[in-house]
Amino acid sequence: MKLYTFDAAPNPRRVGLLLKYKGVKIDTQAIDLMGKEQFADSFRAINPRSTLPTLQLDDGTVLTDTIAICMYIDSVYPDKPLFGRDGLQRAQVIGYCHQIFFEGAMAVAEVLRNKGEAFKDRPLPGPLKMPQLPELVERGNLRIGAFFESMNADIGGREFLVGNELSQADIDLYVVLGFCGWVKRQIPDNCPALQTWFASMKSRFGE
């Protein structure tokens, strides 16, 4: 299989940290998002959605959703499982991944993509052009604040979001908290549990 990625971007980073945690190396090709290489005909022939990460399997099957890619790799390399040890934990991990993406990553994306020239006509990933909506910048910042507080309440007194070991939910939360820095938002002082947890994860991944 082959992974198409752009290491610095949050969704590719979710997959990258999964691979790092598991100690797995797969064939990888960088696609330059800033240079808009994702819109090149050669890449769109693989993924018409023009999104990263993209995983192409040996039989030609293509996975383009980050959570699907993570779940597939976790199943192929089951050591150090990242989607729980039983059905309940699996459901909890997937639930947190969805919550973190919707409440956190999408909030940051609202702020990032609805102002400035870098994402002009591209407030959403993919080939469809549409106008930026500056009103979403303010809403996105409100959502980021609420996300910090919600995650601070959930992580208080816990080392991991689900069970007693690292899961994809922890990786996703760590990535999205870092992504907040792209719009100059840091974990506020009224979220000390989240600050402590983020620092411990940063040390865990050697960053």
C-alpha positions as CSV (number, residue, x, y, z in Angstrom):
1,M,0.0,0.0,0.0
2,K,1.0,3.6,-0.5
3,L,0.2,6.7,1.6
4,Y,-0.1,10.1,0.0
5,T,0.3,12.8,2.6
6,F,1.5,16.2,3.7
7,D,3.1,15.8,7.1
8,A,2.4,19.2,8.6
9,A,-1.3,19.2,7.9
10,P,-3.6,17.9,10.8
11,N,-5.3,15.0,9.1
12,P,-2.1,13.5,7.6
13,R,-0.5,14.1,11.0
14,R,-3.2,11.9,12.7
15,V,-2.1,9.0,10.4
16,G,1.6,9.9,10.8
17,L,1.5,9.7,14.6
18,L,-0.4,6.4,14.4
19,L,2.4,4.9,12.3
20,K,5.0,6.4,14.6
21,Y,3.4,4.9,17.7
22,K,3.1,1.5,16.1
23,G,6.6,1.6,14.6
24,V,5.2,0.9,11.2
25,K,6.8,2.2,7.9
26,I,4.9,2.1,4.6
27,D,5.6,3.5,1.2
28,T,4.8,7.3,1.3
29,Q,4.7,10.1,-1.2
30,A,4.4,13.8,-0.2
31,I,1.9,15.9,-1.9
32,D,2.5,19.6,-1.6
33,L,-0.7,21.2,-0.3
34,M,0.7,24.7,-0.3
35,G,1.7,24.3,-3.9
36,K,-1.8,22.9,-4.7
37,E,-0.3,19.7,-6.0
38,Q,-3.4,17.9,-4.7
39,F,-5.3,19.4,-7.7
40,A,-2.9,18.0,-10.3
41,D,-4.4,15.6,-12.7
42,S,-2.0,12.9,-11.7
43,F,-3.2,13.0,-8.1
44,R,-6.9,13.5,-8.9
45,A,-6.7,10.3,-10.9
46,I,-6.1,8.6,-7.6
47,N,-8.3,10.7,-5.4
48,P,-10.8,12.9,-7.3
49,R,-11.7,14.6,-3.9
50,S,-8.1,16.1,-3.9
51,T,-7.8,15.5,-0.1
52,L,-5.0,14.2,2.1
53,P,-4.2,11.7,3.5
54,T,-5.0,9.2,0.8
55,L,-4.2,5.5,1.1
56,Q,-4.0,3.3,-2.0
57,L,-4.0,-0.4,-1.3
58,D,-2.1,-3.0,-3.4
59,D,-5.3,-4.1,-5.2
60,G,-6.1,-0.5,-6.2
61,T,-8.7,0.3,-3.6
62,V,-8.4,3.9,-2.3
63,L,-9.3,5.1,1.1
64,T,-9.7,8.9,1.5
65,D,-11.2,9.4,4.9
66,T,-8.7,9.8,7.7
67,I,-10.6,7.7,10.3
68,A,-11.0,5.0,7.7
69,I,-7.3,5.0,6.9
70,C,-6.4,4.8,10.6
71,M,-8.8,2.0,11.3
72,Y,-7.5,0.0,8.3
73,I,-3.9,0.4,9.3
74,D,-4.7,-0.5,12.9
75,S,-6.4,-3.7,11.6
76,V,-3.4,-4.6,9.4
77,Y,-0.9,-3.9,12.2
78,P,-2.8,-5.0,15.3
79,D,0.1,-4.7,17.8
80,K,-0.5,-1.8,20.2
81,P,-4.2,-1.4,19.1
82,L,-5.4,2.2,18.9
83,F,-9.2,1.5,18.6
84,G,-9.8,-0.2,22.0
85,R,-9.7,-3.7,23.3
86,D,-13.4,-4.5,23.1
87,G,-16.6,-3.4,21.4
88,L,-17.3,-0.7,24.0
89,Q,-13.9,0.8,23.9
90,R,-14.0,0.8,20.1
91,A,-17.3,2.7,20.2
92,Q,-15.9,5.2,22.7
93,V,-12.7,5.8,20.7
94,I,-14.7,6.4,17.5
95,G,-17.1,8.6,19.3
96,Y,-14.3,10.8,20.7
97,C,-12.6,10.9,17.2
98,H,-15.9,12.2,15.8
99,Q,-16.4,14.7,18.6
100,I,-12.8,16.0,18.4
101,F,-13.0,16.4,14.6
102,F,-16.4,18.2,14.6
103,E,-16.0,20.4,17.7
104,G,-12.2,21.0,17.4
105,A,-10.7,20.5,14.0
106,M,-13.7,22.0,12.1
107,A,-13.7,25.0,14.4
108,V,-10.1,25.7,13.7
109,A,-10.7,25.2,10.0
110,E,-13.6,27.8,10.1
111,V,-11.1,30.4,11.3
112,L,-8.2,29.4,9.1
113,R,-10.0,29.0,5.8
114,N,-12.4,31.9,5.9
115,K,-9.8,34.7,5.8
116,G,-6.7,35.6,3.9
117,E,-5.4,34.7,0.4
118,A,-4.1,31.2,1.2
119,F,-7.5,29.7,1.1
120,K,-9.3,32.1,-1.2
121,D,-12.2,30.3,-2.9
122,R,-11.2,27.2,-0.8
123,P,-12.9,27.4,2.6
124,L,-13.5,23.6,2.4
125,P,-11.1,20.9,1.3
126,G,-11.6,19.5,-2.2
127,P,-11.9,20.8,-5.7
128,L,-15.2,22.8,-5.3
129,K,-14.6,26.6,-5.3
130,M,-16.8,28.7,-3.1
131,P,-16.6,32.1,-1.3
132,Q,-15.0,32.6,2.1
133,L,-17.4,33.6,4.9
134,P,-15.7,36.0,7.3
135,E,-18.6,35.7,9.8
136,L,-17.4,32.1,10.4
137,V,-14.1,33.3,11.8
138,E,-15.8,34.7,14.9
139,R,-18.0,31.6,15.3
140,G,-15.0,29.4,14.9
141,N,-13.1,31.1,17.6
142,L,-16.1,30.7,20.0
143,R,-16.2,27.1,19.1
144,I,-12.5,26.7,19.9
145,G,-13.0,28.1,23.3
146,A,-15.8,25.8,24.0
147,F,-13.7,22.8,22.7
148,F,-10.9,23.6,25.2
149,E,-13.3,23.7,28.1
150,S,-15.1,20.5,27.1
151,M,-11.8,18.5,26.6
152,N,-10.4,19.9,29.9
153,A,-13.5,18.6,31.7
154,D,-13.2,15.2,30.0
155,I,-9.4,14.7,30.6
156,G,-9.3,15.8,34.2
157,G,-7.8,13.1,36.4
158,R,-7.2,10.8,33.5
159,E,-4.1,9.8,31.5
160,F,-6.0,8.7,28.4
161,L,-9.5,9.5,27.0
162,V,-10.5,5.9,26.8
163,G,-9.3,3.0,29.0
164,N,-5.8,2.7,30.3
165,E,-3.7,3.0,27.2
166,L,-3.2,5.4,24.3
167,S,-5.9,5.4,21.6
168,Q,-6.6,7.1,18.3
169,A,-8.8,9.5,20.3
170,D,-5.7,10.7,22.2
171,I,-3.7,11.1,19.0
172,D,-6.6,13.1,17.4
173,L,-6.9,15.4,20.4
174,Y,-3.2,16.0,20.6
175,V,-3.1,16.9,16.9
176,V,-6.1,19.2,17.0
177,L,-4.7,21.0,20.1
178,G,-1.6,21.7,18.1
179,F,-3.7,22.7,15.1
180,C,-5.2,25.4,17.2
181,G,-1.8,27.1,17.1
182,W,-2.3,27.7,13.4
183,V,-4.9,30.3,14.3
184,K,-2.9,31.6,17.3
185,R,-5.0,29.8,19.9
186,Q,-3.4,28.1,22.8
187,I,-4.9,26.1,25.7
188,P,-6.0,28.7,28.2
189,D,-5.0,28.9,31.8
190,N,-8.5,28.0,32.9
191,C,-7.9,24.5,31.4
192,P,-5.0,23.3,33.5
193,A,-5.8,19.6,33.1
194,L,-5.7,19.9,29.4
195,Q,-2.4,21.8,29.5
196,T,-0.8,19.1,31.6
197,W,-2.2,16.3,29.4
198,F,-0.9,18.1,26.2
199,A,2.5,18.5,27.7
200,S,2.7,14.8,28.6
201,M,1.6,13.8,25.1
202,K,4.2,16.0,23.6
203,S,6.9,14.3,25.6
204,R,5.5,10.9,24.7
205,F,5.9,11.6,21.0
206,G,9.3,13.2,21.5
207,E,8.2,16.6,20.2
